[in-house]
Amino acid sequence: MEDVVREVPSASGQAGERCLPKGHCPAMGVQPAGQSRGKRRRPRKGKVYPAPAYSGRLYVKIHAGQVHMFRYLLEAEDNLGIMTVVDRWGAVLLVRFSPHQEREVREWLAGMMETVPFTILPVETLAADAG
């Protein structure tokens, strides 16, 4: 079967463009099945890790008046971790993060100690206080 070529009006009003039969003409806005008009997806940069089965956790003891600043700065780090207040009166926070990013979280916390003073609590201390 021979392709029939026809002229279609162009968007600029100039002389028509040459076009293939219906279903193959980009000027008509129709693409054959299996072909996309969009851009190709770029491959991800860096290493892609499998989804973790658990979240990494760190407990932070902070002055009660600085909780809002800690939360604000953590949220500004764009998905580094999330914070939950565990003990409202003792100002103990739980910072949850992906275990693949533990090094980045600890580096960020070390830099944060200059802005907002706090201490990172070992989990054994919390277990002893609860019991």
N, C-alpha and C positions, 0 to 999 in steps of 0.2 A: 504494500500500500504506500502510495506516495504522499508526503506531507503537503498539504495545501497551505500556501502562504497568502495572507491577505493584509491589506493596509488598515490600520486603525488610527483614529485621531489621537495625537499626543496631548499631554497635559499642557504643554506650552503653547498650543495652537499652531505650531509649525506643521510642516508636512508630516504625514502619517509615518508610523513605525511599521516595520515588517513584523508580522506575528504568525506564530504557528497555530494549528487548529485549537478549538476550545479545550480548555483544561491544561494547556501548555503555554499560555500566553501571560507573561508577567505584567503586560500593560493592562490586562483585564482583571488582574488581581487573583487569578486562579492558579494554583500550583498542582502538579500531579501528585498523587498519593506517595508518601515516603520522602518528599522533599520539603524542607523548611525554608522559609524566607528570612528567618532571623539569623543572628550571628552565631557562630560556633561557640560553645562553652569553652572557657579556658580551663585547663587542668588546675587543680588546687595546688597552692604553693605549700611547701613544707611537708612534713610527715603527717599522715592521717592515722590517728590512733583508733582502735576499736572503742566502742562505748563502754565506759567503766561500769562495774557492777555495784559500786559504792562511791560515795563522795568522801573526799578528804576533809578532815575537821581539825580546827584549831580553836582552843578556848582562849579568850582574851579578857583580862581584868583591866578596867579603865575607870577613870574618874567619871561619876554619873553626869556631870555637866558637859563632858566631851563626847558622849555617845552620838549626838547628832552630827558632829564634825567628822567622826570616824565613818559613819554611814555615808555621808555626803562624798567623802574622798574615795571610799571603796566603790560607790556607784559610778564615780567619774572614771574609774579604771576600765570601764567597758567590759563587763562579763568576766572579770577576774575571779570574783566570788560573790557570795551573798551572806548577809549578816542577820542573825536572830538574837534577840535579847533573851538569855536563859534565866538570869537572876536580876530582876529589876532593881532591887534594893542594894545588891552587892555589885551591880554594874558588871556582870559577867556576860560576855558576848560569845556566840558560836559563829565562827566563820567557816562556811562550807565552800568547797571548790573542787574542781576536777583533779583527781590524783595525778594526772599527767602534768599539771601545772603547779605542783607543790613548790618547786624551786622558785618560780616566778612570784608566788604568793609570799614565800618567806623573804625574798629580796625586797618586795614591796613593803612588807611589814617592818623590815629593818630600816628602810628609809622613812617610814611613817613615824617611827619612834621619836624623830626629831621634831615633828610638827605636833603630834598628839602623844603625850607620854602614856604608855601602857605596858603591861607585862603579859607574856604568853604563858598560860598555865599548863603544866603537864596533866595529862588525863588522870594519873594516879592520885593527884591532889584532890581532884573533884570526887573520885570514888571514895576516898577516905572521909571527906566532909559529908557525903550523903549517908554513910553507914554509921 
